[in-house]
Amino acid sequence: MVRTNSERKKPVPVVVPATPPAPVDITLEAPVQARKVVNIPASTDGLITRFQADVGEDVFEGELLAQIKNAKVDNAAQNAESEATQAQAKAADLENALIGARLEASRSRSDETRVKSELERAQRLYIQQKALIDQGATPRLTFEKAEKDYNTYKADAENLERTAAAAEERVTSLTAELESARKLAESQAQKSDEAKADLGAGEVRSTVDGVVLARNAQLGAMVSHELADLFQIAVELNNLQVTVTPSAAVVTRIKPGQPATIEIADAPGAVAGTVREVQGGQVVIDFTSPGATVKPGKPAKVKLHLS
């Protein structure tokens, strides 16, 4: 009897076990990176007139990195300084004028005192001569001279009294004017100091110790205070990293926690590192810097063992 095709036995498929990838060591190249970067913003709107730090240079906290000129702030500072100078000059002139007025008032009162003394003497002589002339006991010329002297001293005393009073009134007026001028000078000096402080806002200073990684503007460029990363500074330089981009076939064989060996240009020996993360086709390896000469940007070779 002949069997039909449906009655025949179907062949059993043979499952061939997958061959695991062979262990291999790979070497990838990439620059050293900082794990932590601090952004230094533009301090104000304006024109960059000076850079004090270049990429790759060490900087310290408080160090001047750049100078930004804000025309509005500069003009305000110049005007405030000019007004302060004028106010101080006016106060100085009033001080000199007050000194002169006090001397004039003192001199006028001294002259008035002297003339009043002469007037009292001339008055006594005049009264005496008047009594004698009424009795016909003194020559008329003598009487007339005594009368003339008395009237002269009397007029002089009155004039000097008015002069002294005017001088003292000027002293009072200048004293009040000087007090106002001094207050104005103090106010203008304070405004000038505040304007100079605003000029200080054009100074871009580092807030950390570290190494300049990037400078995101050119000399002479206009910048806004909204520029958050005018400078990028690498900090905590003992903790560094390298980011490599293996092939797609290789990256699947790398896992976080995996050890790595890092060779850095100009650094003696190799450094042990550890894979921190594998994401987006990139592998980040952390390591501890072997010395101060190892800085971000240095070329490095990363060796990984793929099991």
PEHUMO-V906036 format. One record per backbone hydrogen bond with DSSP energy under -0.5 kcal/mol. NH is the residue of the N-H (numbers start at 1). CO is the residue of the C=O. E is the energy in kcal/mol with one decimal. If there is no record, write none. Layout:
NH|CO|E  NH|CO|E
This chain:
7|4|-0.7  8|4|-0.8  8|5|-0.6  15|13|-0.6  16|14|-0.7  17|15|-0.7  20|18|-0.6  24|306|-2.6  26|304|-2.8  28|302|-2.7  30|300|-2.2  32|298|-2.9  33|241|-3.5  35|239|-1.2  36|235|-0.6  38|233|-3.2  40|231|-3.1  41|39|-0.6  42|227|-2.6  46|223|-2.3  47|69|-2.7  48|221|-2.6  49|47|-0.7  49|67|-2.4  50|67|-1.2  52|65|-3.7  53|65|-1.0  56|212|-3.1  57|54|-2.0  59|210|-2.9  62|206|-3.4  63|60|-2.2  65|204|-3.7  66|204|-1.5  67|50|-2.3  68|202|-3.4  69|47|-3.5  70|68|-0.6  71|69|-0.6  74|70|-2.8  75|71|-2.6  76|72|-2.1  77|73|-2.4  78|74|-2.5  79|75|-2.7  80|76|-2.5  81|77|-2.4  82|78|-2.5  83|79|-2.7  84|80|-2.2  85|81|-2.4  86|82|-2.4  87|83|-2.4  88|84|-2.3  89|85|-2.4  90|86|-2.4  91|87|-2.1  92|88|-2.3  93|89|-2.5  94|90|-2.4  95|91|-2.1  96|92|-2.1  97|93|-2.5  98|94|-2.7  99|95|-2.1  100|96|-2.2  101|97|-2.5  102|98|-2.6  103|99|-2.1  104|100|-2.5  105|101|-2.8  106|102|-2.5  107|103|-2.7  108|104|-2.6  109|105|-2.3  110|106|-2.1  111|107|-2.7  112|108|-2.6  113|109|-2.4  114|110|-2.4  115|111|-2.8  116|112|-2.7  117|113|-1.8  118|114|-2.1  119|115|-2.9  120|116|-2.4  121|117|-1.8  122|118|-2.9  123|119|-2.7  124|120|-2.1  125|121|-2.1  126|122|-2.4  127|123|-2.7  128|124|-2.3  129|125|-2.9  130|126|-2.6  131|127|-2.1  132|128|-1.9  133|129|-2.8  134|130|-2.1  135|131|-1.0  136|133|-0.7  137|132|-3.5  143|139|-1.8  144|140|-3.3  145|141|-2.2  146|142|-2.0  147|143|-2.6  148|144|-2.8  149|145|-2.8  150|146|-2.1  151|147|-2.5  152|148|-2.6  153|149|-2.7  154|150|-2.3  155|151|-2.4  156|152|-2.7  157|153|-2.6  158|154|-2.0  159|155|-2.6  160|156|-2.8  161|157|-2.1  162|158|-2.2  163|159|-2.6  164|160|-2.9  165|161|-2.3  166|162|-2.5  167|163|-2.4  168|164|-2.6  169|165|-2.3  170|166|-2.2  171|167|-2.0  172|168|-2.2  173|169|-2.5  174|170|-3.2  175|171|-2.4  176|172|-1.9  177|173|-2.4  178|174|-3.0  179|175|-2.1  180|176|-2.0  181|177|-2.5  182|178|-2.8  183|179|-2.0  184|180|-2.4  185|181|-2.7  186|182|-2.5  187|183|-2.4  188|184|-3.0  189|185|-2.4  190|186|-2.2  191|187|-2.3  192|188|-2.3  193|189|-2.4  194|190|-2.5  195|191|-2.4  196|192|-2.4  197|193|-2.1  198|194|-1.9  199|195|-1.6  200|196|-1.4  201|197|-0.5  201|198|-1.1  202|199|-1.9  203|200|-1.8  204|66|-2.9  204|202|-0.6  205|203|-0.7  206|63|-2.5  210|59|-2.4  211|234|-1.9  212|57|-2.4  213|232|-3.6  214|232|-1.4  216|230|-2.4  217|215|-0.7  220|48|-2.2  221|218|-2.1  223|46|-3.0  227|224|-2.1  228|226|-1.0  230|40|-0.8  230|227|-0.6  231|40|-2.1  232|214|-2.2  233|38|-3.0  234|211|-3.2  235|36|-2.2  239|236|-2.1  240|238|-0.7  240|287|-2.3  241|33|-2.5  242|285|-2.1  243|31|-0.6  244|242|-0.6  244|283|-2.5  251|247|-2.7  252|248|-0.9  253|250|-2.2  254|251|-1.4  257|275|-3.6  258|255|-1.7  260|273|-2.3  261|303|-2.3  262|271|-3.0  263|301|-2.7  264|262|-0.5  264|269|-0.6  265|299|-2.3  267|264|-2.0  271|262|-3.0  273|260|-2.9  274|286|-2.3  275|258|-3.0  276|284|-3.2  277|284|-1.2  279|282|-2.5  282|279|-2.0  283|244|-2.9  284|277|-2.5  285|242|-2.9  285|283|-0.5  286|274|-2.8  286|284|-0.5  287|240|-2.2  288|272|-0.6  289|238|-2.7  294|291|-1.4  295|293|-0.8  297|32|-2.8  298|295|-1.9  300|30|-1.7  301|263|-2.9  302|28|-3.7  303|261|-3.3  303|301|-0.5  304|26|-2.4  304|302|-0.5  306|24|-3.6  306|304|-0.6  307|305|-0.7
